[in-house]
Amino acid sequence: MPTIFILYGLRFFYYSNDHNPIHVHVAKDGCEAKFSLFPVTLVENNGLKATDLKIAKAIIKENKDLIVEHWNKYFNKEN
């Protein structure tokens, strides 16, 4: 599970066998959520608190380019 970054105790990552469209997983304290990037939208939540979801969404919006860059470097090795 490649980690992109950790902020406010939230780990932003993707699975090594993930699939398109580009998205990001967020985990904290054994709970996890999945967000799409275009647009930034919560896709699935498995226990993250509403406050953490709000913080995660704001962080994803601020760092969308970085997340996409990491995704492309990992999954499109020729780029």
SVG drawing of the C-alpha trace seen along z (x, -y; Angstrom):
<svg xmlns="http://www.w3.org/2000/svg" viewBox="-20 -23 29 29">
<polyline fill="none" stroke="black" stroke-width="0.4" points="0.0,0.0 2.0,-3.0 1.5,-5.9 1.3,-9.4 1.5,-11.3 0.2,-11.5 -1.4,-14.6 -3.4,-15.1 -3.2,-11.4 -4.8,-10.6 -2.9,-8.3 -3.5,-9.0 -2.7,-6.0 -3.7,-3.7 -3.4,0.1 -0.7,1.5 -3.4,3.3 -5.8,0.3 -7.6,-0.5 -8.8,-3.6 -10.4,-6.0 -7.8,-7.7 -8.9,-7.8 -7.3,-7.8 -7.9,-5.9 -7.7,-7.5 -7.2,-5.6 -7.1,-6.4 -7.4,-4.3 -8.4,-1.2 -11.1,-3.0 -10.9,-3.7 -12.6,-5.8 -12.3,-6.1 -12.5,-9.4 -12.7,-10.0 -10.6,-12.9 -12.7,-14.2 -14.6,-15.7 -13.4,-15.1 -16.2,-13.0 -16.6,-10.5 -17.2,-7.1 -17.2,-4.8 -16.7,-5.2 -15.9,-2.4 -15.9,-4.1 -14.1,-7.4 -15.7,-10.2 -17.5,-13.0 -14.8,-15.4 -12.0,-13.3 -13.9,-13.0 -14.2,-16.8 -10.5,-17.3 -9.6,-14.5 -11.7,-16.0 -10.1,-19.5 -6.6,-17.9 -7.4,-16.0 -8.7,-19.2 -5.5,-21.0 -3.2,-18.2 -5.0,-16.8 -2.1,-17.4 0.3,-15.7 -2.0,-12.7 -2.4,-12.4 1.4,-12.7 2.0,-9.9 -0.6,-7.7 0.8,-8.2 4.4,-7.5 3.3,-4.3 0.9,-2.9 2.3,-4.3 5.9,-3.4 6.8,-4.7 5.8,-8.3"/>
</svg>
